[in-house]
Amino acid sequence: MMKRKIEIMDTTLRDGEQTSGVSFSVSEKLTIAKLLLEELKVDRIEVASARVSKGELEAVQSISSWAAENKYLDKIEVLTFVDGGKSIKWLKESGARVQNLLTKGSLNHLTHQLKKTAEEHFTDIAATIALAKENDIETNVYLEDWSNGMRNSSDYVFQFLDFLAGQDIKRVLLPDTLGILTPKESFAFVKELRDAYPKMHFDFHAHNDYDLSVANVLQAIDAGVNGLHLTINGMGERAGNAPLASVIAVINDFLPEIEISVNESSLNKVSKLVENFSGFRIPVNKPVVGANVFTQTAGIHADGDNKKNLYFNDLLPERFGRKRKYALGKTSGKANIQKNLQDLGLQLNDEDLKKVTLRIIELGDKKELVTQEDLPYIISDVLDSSSREETVVVESYVLTHAKGLKPSTTVSIKINGEIFEANASGDGQFDAFMNALRKVYADHSNKTIPTLTDYAVRIPPGSNSDALCETIITWKNKKKEFITRGLDSDQTVSAIKATQKMLNILEM
């Protein structure tokens, strides 16, 4: 069966830049343009709106210069306006050679915004198209608010298309400007136009106000549309545009009769770069490119993946240059942890694996984020703690710190079943804690607390401020020097845990 080719036009640099708070620099626009055409291999890119700013002109000039040198100039498109030739002059200066002319696709917009008749609007459009041809500029035409036009003034839309059929244009662009279409309407409206104008090239431009953009794109394809307008990460005004990654995955997996040029293995790389340039953060659960979408959390899922990949689907992360992960937290089972241990090249016996699993569940209940990088620290902490019987337990403590006042601590400690309390101040919270301990041992024990000779804190490589931290303390008494470790998301608490281990060694 011969496949039907659909053009993919990316409009991240034009419509996507209308995302609130987003503005790309000239160099960022050029970098993204290169990646879209050379890495992702989209068919066309819409890079700017004419007459917006000096910076916008510089960006289009930069992109056009590069595109001309690399034979991509016919793939560079700019939004223009019916403005008596001002946009054409701007486009000529920019070096671009394709205009996407913004016109009124609904009678409502024509009547209340332009305050013109259809004939007057068509006359102005014809003059703009003719001027573009004189200047060797190719024209595509946007029917702004086309979706409302089809709902409420379809006679006007067909009158408009009858006019455009006689004009020297290449494509008609059908935007759901306000994101109001349902999938059923998307199919019906595009099919109606496809049947009436079988030789006309139609692009579909979906917005996502009702979270229906991908479904609407799918229906537009079924109805016979020739091209799609998409953006990286679904960027765009209000709720954004149809997201490129999701649409590409849907086409590749569910529409074998459709041919597209996009290289899906580069989707994640380009997505992350655009995220960094724009500051527009990708939701962690966003399909294909979200941080969590290839992460299994439930232990039963990890177990199923060990047994013939029972929880895999066709969206394999390797397709997008990614890797499947198994989350560590309160829903983790042994299978999750085994998967992570395999990645790290570690092995545990069943008894130790059970202890580590229980500790990770305990941390998850405290809403602490546990990463694969934390795992060696947790293993060390758990196995070290389980190697000895604890006869000393720090039952509770209060740590205070106020500007202008010395930190203080009240501590309750159980030694061989008996509870002792003390309070003290110090140069820091941990120093105050140690001073309180010394009081307890001075009054109620014949043992002397060792001297602290080194204190180090580390977090797993690549972690953030919410990471688990490991405190490593070196102690020295008359007999020897030894080290204890404590693990917690709070630095002071991890130091207290390391100290509790020291006290139990002291009792031994």
Secondary structure, DSSP 8 states (H G I E B T S, - for coil): ---EE-EEEE-TTTTGGGSTT----HHHHHHHHHIIIIIS--SEEEEEETTS-HHHHHHHHHHHHHHHHTT-GGGEEEEEE-STTHHHHHHHHHT--EEEEEEE-SHHHIIIII---HHHHHHHHHHHHHHHHHTT-EEEEEEETHHHHHHH-HHHHHHHHHHHTTSS-SEEEEE-TTS---HHHHHHHHHHHHHH-TTS-EEEE-B-TTS-HHHHHHHHHHTT--EEEEBGGG-SSTT-B-BHHHHHHHHHHH-TTEE----GGGHHHHHHHHHHHH-----TT-TTTSTTTTEE-SHHHHHHHHTT-TT--S--GGGGT---EE-BSTT--HHHHHHHHHHHT----HHHHHHHHHHHHHHHHTT--B-GGGHHHHHHHHHHHHTS---EEEEEEEEE--TTS--EEEEEEEETTEEEEEEEE-SSHHHHHHHHHHHHHHHH-S----EEEEEEEE--TT--TTS-EEEEEEEE-SS-EEEEEEEESSHHHHHHHHHHHHHHHHH-
